Amino acid sequence: AFSSPAAELSSAAKAAIRAELKALLEEGHYPGASILLIHEGEVVMREAHGVVDVASPKPLTVEQLCWLASTGKMFTATLMAILVDEGVLSFDEPIAETFPEFAAIRLRDGSSPKSPVRLRHALSHTSGVPGNGWMEQNGLRDTDPAYAGYYSPKNAQEFVAGCLKIGLVAQPGAQMLYGRPIDLSACVAEKKTGRTFTELMESKVFRPLGLKVSTIRPTKADLQRLAPLYSSTKPHVFEPDSFGLEVAERQNTRLSTAGGGVYTTLDELGVLMQLHLDRGKHQGRRIVKAATL
């Protein structure tokens, strides 16, 4: 995806970076790690260390397909910026402009918010709708059917209804509540364009950037080569974690998540990062205005 390096990273610098990666892996919480360093558009270091799977000696490679989890939010924000450039969306538009029922959202004490929840609030985690952490801390569990519309919506309308049911726990723009409410941006984009979030991401981001592996809806073949996901609370103890597979299943049957739905490789993540470093240009071609980014 990038040109061959003209700039060089010294052998001492590379050795120091490798030592840091080795120390990280020796802590026993990660099976493997990969690194991509780009200087002025050219790769100066690109390599992987450790293994893909704790049950196998198969080494991790830079081509490994991985679930990005919340790093996928960068793809979502990029898509929204492109749609803003096209005049389809505005960062300042209220969610209620697209979903009129959202104008009825209230704080949990029953009072009205001082200002409307806007698209920029959803993207910056300041909508006032609580994130996953707040939900869990306050006993609003994903196993409670009352919150199914929030945790596992079948469509945009269900998610909006789920947010309305929970209400706001802070004034819009006043507090960062990280997590799921960023999905409101996908709901707005889908309803305004009449296209799915997946279609929008593929046509506006993946294809223009030449990303051939990146996907929101991984196939069975993709899932077979996906790096396993683990949780680790004790050194060298890895518990299989199925969340990345659950997200894939949900996105293949229900509403795609704007908050963590991208599956990709190190190189293709690097292409997105380079787009931002180049202030909206990809290989000299303008994809999104710098001011919008």
N, C-alpha and C positions, 0 to 999 in steps of 0.2 A: 504493500500500500504506500510505502514511502521510498524515496530515492536512497541509493547507497550512500554511506556516510562519507562526507568530505571532512567534517570536523572529527577529531579523535578524542576519545576519553582515555586518559592515561591508564596504564596497566595497574598502577597503584590505586587509582580511584575505583577502577572496576573491582579490584581485590577487596577494597574497603566495603563496597556495596555488597559483594558476595558474602563477606564476613557477617554483615548485618542480617542478611537473609538466612544464613546458616544459624545464627544465634536465635532468630525468630522461630525457625523450624525446631530447633533443639528445645525450645520452651515447651513444645509438645501440645500445642493447641491447633496447629495447622498441618495438614499432610504435605502441602506444597504451596509454592508462591512463584509468581512470574513478575517480570519487570520490563517495562518499555520506557526508555529515555529518548526523547526527541529534542534535538537542538536545531532551531531555525529550520524546521521542516525535515530534518534528516535524522535518521536513527543512529544513536551512538551506543546504545546498549539494548539488547533484546534477548532475554533468556529466561528459562524456567528452572526451578530447583524443587527437589522433593518428589513426591509421588502423587498420582491422581487419586488413588484409592488405598486406604490403609490396609486393605486385605490383599493387596497385590503389589509387587515390586515395579509395576509399570511406571516409568518416570513421567512426571508432568511435562508437557511441551507447550510452547507458545501458541500452538494451533488448537489447544484444548477448548471445547465448547463449555461455557460456564453460565450459570444463572447469575445475573448481576444484582439481584435483590434491589435494594434502594438506589443503587447507582443508576438504575433505569430511569430515575427521576430526571436525570440530565437530558435523556432522550426526549422525555415528555416536555420539559421546558423548551427545548429546541424546537419541537413541533409547534408548540403554542406560539413561539416567537414568529415562526414562518407564517402561521395563520393570521397573526396580527399584521404582519407585513402585507399580506394579501387582502387585508380589509375585512376578513371573515370574522375576526374577533377583535376585542379591545381589552387590554389589561384592566381597564377601569370599569368595564361594564358589570353591573350587578348580576349575580347568578339568576335573580328573579326576572331579568330581561328575557332569559331563555326558558326558565321554569317559573312561571308566575306564582305558583303555590309557595315558592321559597320566600316570598315577601312576608309570609305568615310566621317565619321562624322567630322564636323567642328565646331569651335566656332562660335558664332552668328555674329562675324565680318567677317566671311569667312576664317579665318586663320586655319591652321592645328594644332592640339594639339601637344605638345612637346613629348608626350609619349602616347602609346595606353591605352584605357580604359580596365582595367583588372577585373577579377572576384572579387578580393579582394576589388576593388573600389566600385563595385556594393553592396557588402555586408557591407561595412563601410560607405556608403552614400557619397563617395568622387569621384564618377564617372565623375562629371562635368555636367551630365544631371540634369536639375533642378527638385526639388521636388515639392510637391503640394503647399507649402507655396509660393515659388518663382513664380510659375505659376499664382496663384491667385493675388499676389501683382502686377504682371505685366500684368494683364488683359487677360491672356490666360485661359479662363474659360472652365469648363467641359461641358458647354452647346454649345460650338462652335464645329460644325461638323468637322472643320479642325483638331481638336485634339482628335477625337474619338479613333484613334489608340493608343494614349497614355492613355486616361482615361478609355476606355472600350473596350480593344482589344478582338477579338474573339479567337485569337491564338498567339503563340509566335512571329510569323513572323510579325503580325500586330503591336505588341508592339515595336519590334525592329524598324520597319518603322516609328512608332510614335515618338520614341526617335530621330531618324535621322532627322525627319522633324523639331523638335524643336532645335536640336543641343546642344552644350555645352555652359554653361555660366561660366565655370571655368576650369582650366587645371586639367586633371585627377590626383587625389591624393592631390590636393591643398586646397580644401575647402569642408566642410561638408554641403551637401544640402539634408536634411532629407526627406525621403518619398518613393514615388512610384518606383524610378529607381532600388531599390533592386529586383524588379520583373525580371530584366535581369538575375539574378542568376537562377531563375526557368526556364526561356527560354533556357538558356544554358544546364541545367540539362535535360530538356525534350528532346532537340534535340540530345544530346550526348547519351542518354540511349534509346531513342525510347519509353519511358514510360511517362505517365502524372505525373505532380508534385504530384497529389493526390496519385497515385499508389506508387510513391517513398516514400512519407511521411509515408504512411501506412506500407509499407514493411520494411523500413529502420529505422523508429523511433517509430511509435505507437506500432507495434506488438513486436519488440524486448524489449521495455520497459514495455510491458504488459498493455498498455493503451487501455481500452475497450470502453471508452466513447468518447475520443478525435476524432474529425473528421474535415475534410476540406469541405466535402459536406454533410451538415446536411439534414436528411430526413424531411418529413412533421411532423413526430412524434417528432423529435428533436426540430424543430422550435416551436412546440406547448408548449414545456416545457422550452424554452429558456427564460432567464431573459430579460424583456423588457429593451430597451435602451432609455435613456433620455438625453436631453441637459438641462442645468440649468445655467442661467446667473444672476438670482435673487434668493435669499434665499427662499426655500420652493415653488418655481415655477418650475415645471417640464414639459418640452415640449417633447412629444413623438418623438423619433429619429429613423428613419427606416433604417439607414445606415447598421447596422448589418444584417438586412434582405436582403438588396440590395446586399451586398457582397455574401451572401448565394446564391441568385438567379444567380448572375454572375458566381459564381464558379460551379454551377450545369449546366450551359449552355455554358460557355466560359472559358477563361484562368483563372486558379486559381491564386490568389494573394499570392506572397511570403511575402508580407509586413503586412498582417493582416488577414489571413484566417482561423485561428484555433478556434474551439469551444470546450471547455473542462470544467473540474471542478477544484476546488481548489486542491484536492488530486493529480490529474494527472499532473497539473502544478508543484506541489511539486516534483513529480517523475523526471521530466525533470531537475528541479533545483538541485536535489540530484545527478543526473548524472554528472553535472558540478562540484559540490562540491567534488565528488569522482573522479574527473579528468578523466572522460570517462568510469568509471565502473558502472555497474548496478547489484546490489546484488552479487558483487564479480566477475562478468563476464565482460570482456572488450568489450565495444561497439564501442569506438573510442579512438585513441591514445591521451594521455595527451598532447603531443607536438603539435598535430594538433589543439586541442582546444585552 
